[in-house]
């Protein structure tokens, strides 16, 4: 008997899709795109300025500066904060490679720390032990659903006079102590890669900061070092520049998509939390699952947001293959600790120096999580996980 379309949709669970959300938002996106074609300004134009304003309003940042990716946002932020050649930046050993490669691209050197096994963020005690006289910056990374302990890391930074820049690429909507992620130090970044909680249809990013001098410098560096649009005006084209910048302007089509999606961001965050709770309920007490994320209710001090639902499991790669054979997409975050990446091999780190990060790299697997996901699909994923470890479906 042939499967119905609905049955096939339940059985095949992609790791990420935004087709339903995109269809719902298409009329407003189309209006923004048509305006772009009428104006003939396809990057660094009116849609980008509008998005920067709305993003600043949502996050509470004094300034939001749009760029073409979260990676570029990190590089530009570090440069704008004055990272000098050879200065060291504390970076957690468990993160996407851009957290560390951005330091190198900005002229610095990453110095790695272990992570907290629950939040997957920089461990304050490990960070304290990694500080040297050459350490100038501290870069907490907020991953998956939790933020770093910014209170403890902020105290460490003050004690050693370190500049705090947040890799908050995944953390839109997250708050701690009443402040949005990215605004606890000199500045932070956001990524709008399509699968992010607020995702574009291509690459895009932003720098968040409350400091005008940093915002001004990022605004200049993103456009070859001479501005283009600064914070308050559109100067004429000029070849004059104080220092070499880069071409990291945000495309207006991405800005138009993000403006439309920003209007439903809060409902998307609520939906992600509901799906995360459903996963936790269904996966509880399955042998082979070592750790599931902690689902917490928002509080006056802390608000977490589920970007990724990450579990730690035995036989991670075999489970991923089992799910893939049944049409379920997963992602491995991250298979190799940053200090052991080939591009950082000359820094001299050894296996065993980062036990929590190394354990996560060997066991962590992300399951599908996005607003389009249906509860029947969550059931399907969980039944397959259960069948892998117990040899039978629920």
C-alpha angles and dihedrals in degrees: 000000000000119000118248118238090253092052091049090050091054093047095049111060114177117207089240139003134156099184096122094045091047092051091051093050097040097102093057093040090050091052090053093047092049089053089053092053091047092052095041093220108124102171136027090012142123096301090054091049090050092049092048090054094048093045090052090051092050096047097036090236117150088221134022115185117193120221135167100264144002090249092056088047090059093047093048093045093052091048092046090052090056104255105179126211112281096011114136127240123197109233129173115251092229113065144089111299092249090072088069102025090057088061091054092045089052091052101259137108124244118231110195131225133187122253138240105258094224103044096027086222130122112301109231094214093051090046091053090054092050097056115112134170088268094054111111106156138042118204116192113192120210109211137190103329109339137069127225119260094269094177093060094038091048090054090050091050093050092048092054098030093243125164112238117217116172125219090210093155092133097035109086108145094020117124136182126186090357094303128108118244110273095036101082096089137006091324147302142221140237129206121210096191106155096259095050121109086260103029134179126206091257138001122326137141144171143212118227121201142146093211116094095203091056093046091049093051094047089049089054098042093051089062104047093286096291102088114235091194116017121187098283110020150019108244121197122268112281137170092214117111136162094214138358113278132176141244101262103138118149116244114242093226089060089048091052091052092047093049090055094046094045088069092065098035096107094051089048090053091052091049092050090053091050091051092047090053090049091053092049092050094049097042097046116125097006109146111239096039106109100180139004125191119269111248109209132181117242113268136187089261105036138028118182124193126205110234094152132016102220126186130182113223145170115256091016098176093047091051090050090052091048091053093044091053087056095049099261119132122217137171129219110225103213125342098183126039111241095243089059096050110118092242090061098040093109091063088078104232119158136209112270097036093100106037098169094046092045092051091050092050090054098045112024121111128170120218125206113286125166136120093261090060115112125216089239087060091050087053090051093051093047093047089054092049089049092048091052094055101031101029093237140070122249 
